[in-house]
Amino acid sequence: MKATILFLGLFSLSSLICARAERPIWPTMPDHPSSQEYRYSFSKESYRVERRDVIVYLPVAIDDSNQKNFPVIVYGHGQALDFDAYEKSFIHLARKGIAVIFPQYDKGFFDQNWKRMGRDYVNLTANALARYSNLDDSEVVFSGHSKGAYIALMAAGTPKSLVKPKSLLLFTPAGFDESYLAEMDASIDLSVFWGQGDKIIKKELVEEIFEKSPARRKQFIEIASYPDFEPGHFYPLHKRKIFGGYDGVNAFHFYGVWPWAYGAAKKDGSIFLYGEQASDMGINNNEHIITRYGL
């Protein structure tokens, strides 16, 4: 009898560990921003401005939905990364009714003119907003990954900027400029993210951006690891590159990047970025770690 109880106990414990080790499935609730329930198709358009590429992902209605005044996310790429590293995210967001602008803000791998890159990020964004009349220039989010997050932050502090974002989403920013950070409009909401498996960017750097930012509403989100899967520096990628990353989508996209981006862009989705759903990892008793100010 005791042996049977011990066996059943070990079996239950083993089952629990296996269950906890399973990665969460793609959300199926239709109103979840990461679900595969879409009201829009999308179009992808690219053009050049002064020898720079701009790629735009636009929602295209498949019913009688709104065809104008789409909110916009501007996304800056990481070092030596192109649009294809993030494209699944851009397509998903466009199909959820959010336009994405991908500006080629740098001049190559060795470009370190941070102030000019910040201006180019802004100017290419302004050009795209003027080019597409169905985009809402009052509902713009500046975002980016690694180097691109650094430049998005520079863009937000650029003097006499042609575009004022309503919020910033900075995924593992690679740095910041003290003076530009201080010049950032305090009314711009700030969210900075760092993954627990990041071996390239130190947590202290991202925390410093959070602490020194003048934003009246800001948060630092530490992306927690799953039992067998941790968010390294390249967790926003969908395509493995020489430096790292993952192929395809995973829990860090549909319980991280996607709902947070949706929450920043869409007024009806703020709970997924600024509310209780922001910490959701899709499995019980596990949450991302959030530090907030003014929210």
C-alpha positions as CSV (number, residue, x, y, z in Angstrom):
1,M,0.0,0.0,0.0
2,K,2.8,2.4,0.9
3,A,4.7,1.5,-2.2
4,T,1.6,2.3,-4.3
5,I,1.1,5.6,-2.6
6,L,4.8,6.5,-3.2
7,F,4.5,5.5,-6.8
8,L,1.3,7.6,-7.3
9,G,3.0,10.5,-5.5
10,L,6.1,10.3,-7.8
11,F,3.8,10.0,-10.9
12,S,1.8,13.1,-9.8
13,L,5.0,15.0,-9.2
14,S,6.5,14.0,-12.5
15,S,3.3,15.0,-14.3
16,L,3.3,18.4,-12.6
17,I,6.9,19.0,-13.6
18,C,6.2,18.0,-17.2
19,A,3.1,20.2,-17.2
20,R,5.1,23.2,-15.9
21,A,7.8,22.6,-18.5
22,E,5.4,22.7,-21.4
23,R,5.5,26.0,-23.3
24,P,2.1,27.8,-23.5
25,I,0.1,27.4,-26.7
26,W,-0.8,30.2,-29.0
27,P,-3.8,32.2,-27.4
28,T,-7.1,31.1,-28.8
29,M,-9.5,33.7,-27.3
30,P,-10.7,35.9,-30.2
31,D,-10.2,39.1,-28.3
32,H,-6.6,38.4,-27.3
33,P,-4.2,40.5,-29.3
34,S,-2.1,37.5,-30.2
35,S,-4.9,35.3,-31.4
36,Q,-5.2,34.2,-35.0
37,E,-8.6,35.9,-35.3
38,Y,-8.0,38.7,-37.9
39,R,-10.2,41.5,-39.2
40,Y,-7.6,42.5,-41.7
41,S,-5.4,41.2,-44.4
42,F,-2.2,43.2,-45.1
43,S,-0.1,44.8,-47.8
44,K,3.6,45.3,-47.8
45,E,5.1,48.2,-49.6
46,S,8.7,49.4,-49.9
47,Y,10.2,52.6,-51.4
48,R,13.4,54.6,-51.2
49,V,14.0,58.1,-49.8
50,E,17.4,59.6,-50.3
51,R,18.9,56.2,-50.9
52,R,17.2,54.8,-47.7
53,D,14.7,52.0,-47.7
54,V,11.4,52.3,-46.0
55,I,9.1,49.3,-45.7
56,V,5.5,49.7,-44.6
57,Y,3.0,47.0,-43.5
58,L,-0.5,48.2,-43.9
59,P,-3.8,46.7,-42.7
60,V,-6.3,45.9,-45.5
61,A,-9.9,45.4,-44.5
62,I,-11.5,42.0,-45.4
63,D,-15.0,43.1,-44.3
64,D,-16.6,46.5,-43.7
65,S,-14.0,47.5,-41.2
66,N,-12.3,50.9,-40.9
67,Q,-9.8,51.5,-43.7
68,K,-8.3,54.7,-42.3
69,N,-6.8,56.3,-39.2
70,F,-4.7,53.2,-38.4
71,P,-2.3,53.6,-35.4
72,V,1.3,53.2,-36.2
73,I,4.3,51.4,-34.8
74,V,7.7,52.5,-36.0
75,Y,10.3,49.7,-35.5
76,G,14.1,50.1,-35.5
77,H,16.2,47.0,-36.3
78,G,19.0,45.6,-34.3
79,Q,22.6,45.6,-35.4
80,A,23.1,43.9,-38.9
81,L,19.4,42.8,-38.8
82,D,16.9,43.4,-41.5
83,F,13.1,43.4,-41.8
84,D,12.9,39.6,-42.3
85,A,14.1,39.0,-38.7
86,Y,10.9,40.6,-37.4
87,E,8.5,40.2,-40.3
88,K,6.1,37.7,-38.7
89,S,5.5,40.3,-36.0
90,F,4.9,43.1,-38.5
91,I,2.4,41.0,-40.5
92,H,0.6,39.9,-37.3
93,L,0.2,43.5,-36.1
94,A,-0.9,44.7,-39.5
95,R,-3.6,42.0,-39.6
96,K,-4.7,43.3,-36.2
97,G,-5.2,46.8,-37.5
98,I,-1.8,48.4,-36.7
99,A,0.4,49.7,-39.4
100,V,4.2,49.2,-39.1
101,I,6.9,51.4,-40.5
102,F,10.4,49.9,-40.8
103,P,12.9,52.7,-41.6
104,Q,16.5,52.0,-42.6
105,Y,17.9,54.6,-40.2
106,D,21.6,53.6,-40.4
107,K,24.2,53.5,-43.2
108,G,25.6,50.1,-42.4
109,F,27.2,47.9,-39.8
110,F,29.8,50.5,-38.6
111,D,27.5,53.5,-38.5
112,Q,27.8,55.1,-35.0
113,N,26.4,58.5,-35.7
114,W,23.6,58.1,-33.1
115,K,22.2,61.7,-33.4
116,R,22.0,61.5,-37.2
117,M,20.4,58.0,-37.0
118,G,17.8,59.4,-34.6
119,R,17.0,62.2,-37.1
120,D,16.8,59.8,-40.0
121,Y,14.4,57.6,-38.0
122,V,12.2,60.6,-37.4
123,N,12.4,62.0,-40.9
124,L,11.7,58.6,-42.6
125,T,8.8,58.2,-40.3
126,A,7.4,61.6,-41.2
127,N,7.8,60.8,-44.9
128,A,5.8,57.6,-44.5
129,L,3.1,59.3,-42.5
130,A,2.7,62.0,-45.2
131,R,2.8,59.4,-48.0
132,Y,-0.1,57.2,-46.6
133,S,-3.2,59.2,-45.7
134,N,-4.8,56.3,-43.9
135,L,-2.3,56.4,-41.0
136,D,-3.0,58.4,-37.9
137,D,-0.1,60.6,-37.1
138,S,-1.4,61.3,-33.6
139,E,-1.3,57.6,-32.7
140,V,2.4,56.8,-33.3
141,V,4.6,54.5,-31.2
142,F,8.4,54.5,-31.5
143,S,9.9,51.1,-30.9
144,G,12.9,49.0,-31.8
145,H,15.2,46.1,-30.7
146,S,18.7,46.5,-29.3
147,K,20.4,49.2,-31.5
148,G,17.0,50.0,-32.9
149,A,15.6,50.6,-29.4
150,Y,18.6,52.9,-28.7
151,I,17.8,54.9,-31.9
152,A,14.1,55.0,-31.1
153,L,15.0,56.6,-27.8
154,M,17.3,59.1,-29.6
155,A,14.4,59.8,-32.0
156,A,12.1,60.7,-29.1
157,G,14.7,63.2,-27.8
158,T,15.6,64.7,-31.2
159,P,15.3,68.5,-31.1
160,K,12.5,70.0,-33.3
161,S,11.3,66.5,-34.2
162,L,8.8,66.2,-37.0
163,V,7.0,63.4,-35.2
164,K,6.0,63.1,-31.6
165,P,5.2,59.6,-30.5
166,K,2.6,58.9,-27.8
167,S,4.7,56.1,-26.3
168,L,8.0,54.2,-26.5
169,L,8.5,50.4,-26.5
170,L,12.2,49.6,-26.1
171,F,13.2,46.0,-26.4
172,T,16.6,45.4,-24.8
173,P,18.0,48.9,-25.7
174,A,21.7,48.8,-26.5
175,G,22.4,52.3,-25.0
176,F,21.2,55.8,-24.5
177,D,22.4,59.4,-24.7
178,E,22.1,61.2,-21.4
179,S,21.2,64.6,-22.9
180,Y,18.7,63.2,-25.5
181,L,17.0,61.2,-22.7
182,A,16.7,64.3,-20.6
183,E,15.1,66.1,-23.6
184,M,12.4,63.5,-24.1
185,D,8.9,64.9,-23.6
186,A,7.7,63.7,-20.2
187,S,4.2,63.1,-21.6
188,I,5.5,60.2,-23.7
189,D,4.8,56.9,-22.0
190,L,7.9,54.6,-21.7
191,S,8.1,50.8,-21.5
192,V,11.6,49.2,-21.5
193,F,12.1,45.4,-21.6
194,W,15.0,43.1,-20.7
195,G,15.0,39.3,-20.9
196,Q,16.5,37.2,-18.1
197,G,18.6,35.2,-20.6
198,D,20.2,38.3,-22.1
199,K,24.0,37.8,-22.2
200,I,24.7,40.9,-24.3
201,I,22.8,43.8,-22.6
202,K,23.2,44.1,-18.9
203,K,20.0,44.6,-16.8
204,E,21.6,47.6,-15.1
205,L,21.7,49.5,-18.3
206,V,18.0,49.0,-19.0
207,E,17.1,49.9,-15.4
208,E,19.2,53.1,-15.7
209,I,17.2,54.2,-18.8
210,F,14.0,53.5,-16.8
211,E,15.2,55.4,-13.8
212,K,16.6,58.4,-15.6
213,S,13.8,58.9,-18.1
214,P,11.6,62.0,-17.3
215,A,8.5,60.1,-18.4
216,R,5.6,60.6,-16.0
217,R,4.3,57.1,-16.9
218,K,6.9,54.4,-17.3
219,Q,7.6,50.8,-16.6
220,F,10.4,48.3,-16.6
221,I,9.4,44.8,-17.6
222,E,11.8,41.9,-16.9
223,I,10.9,39.1,-19.2
224,A,10.8,35.9,-17.2
225,S,12.1,32.5,-18.3
226,Y,10.1,29.4,-18.8
227,P,11.3,26.2,-17.2
228,D,13.3,25.1,-20.3
229,F,13.3,28.3,-22.4
230,E,14.8,31.7,-21.6
231,P,14.5,35.1,-23.4
232,G,18.0,35.8,-24.8
233,H,19.0,39.1,-26.4
234,F,17.4,38.1,-29.7
235,Y,14.0,36.9,-28.4
236,P,12.0,39.3,-30.7
237,L,13.4,37.6,-33.8
238,H,11.5,35.1,-35.9
239,K,14.5,34.0,-38.0
240,R,17.7,32.6,-36.7
241,K,20.7,34.8,-37.6
242,I,24.5,34.3,-37.2
243,F,24.4,36.2,-33.9
244,G,21.4,34.2,-32.5
245,G,17.6,34.2,-32.4
246,Y,14.8,31.7,-33.0
247,D,13.1,30.4,-36.1
248,G,9.3,30.8,-36.0
249,V,7.1,32.2,-33.3
250,N,7.1,31.2,-29.7
251,A,5.7,32.2,-26.3
252,F,7.9,35.4,-26.1
253,H,6.0,36.7,-29.2
254,F,2.4,35.8,-28.3
255,Y,2.8,36.4,-24.5
256,G,5.2,39.3,-24.9
257,V,6.1,41.4,-27.9
258,W,2.7,41.2,-29.6
259,P,0.3,42.0,-26.8
260,W,2.7,44.7,-25.5
261,A,2.8,46.3,-29.0
262,Y,-0.9,46.0,-29.4
263,G,-1.4,47.6,-26.0
264,A,0.8,50.6,-26.9
265,A,-0.9,51.2,-30.2
266,K,-4.6,50.4,-29.6
267,K,-6.7,52.3,-27.1
268,D,-8.8,49.2,-26.3
269,G,-5.7,47.1,-25.6
270,S,-4.0,49.1,-22.8
271,I,-4.6,46.3,-20.3
272,F,-2.1,44.2,-22.2
273,L,0.7,46.7,-21.7
274,Y,-0.3,49.0,-18.8
275,G,-2.7,46.7,-16.9
276,E,-2.7,43.3,-15.2
277,Q,-2.4,41.3,-18.5
278,A,1.1,42.8,-19.1
279,S,2.7,40.2,-16.8
280,D,0.8,37.2,-18.3
281,M,3.1,34.3,-19.4
282,G,0.3,32.0,-20.4
283,I,1.0,29.4,-17.7
284,N,-0.1,29.4,-14.1
285,N,2.1,30.8,-11.3
286,N,4.5,32.4,-13.7
287,E,4.6,36.1,-14.5
288,H,6.9,38.7,-16.1
289,I,8.3,41.0,-13.4
290,I,7.1,44.6,-13.7
291,T,8.3,47.8,-12.0
292,R,6.0,50.8,-12.6
293,Y,5.9,54.5,-12.0
294,G,2.8,56.7,-12.6
295,L,0.7,53.8,-13.9
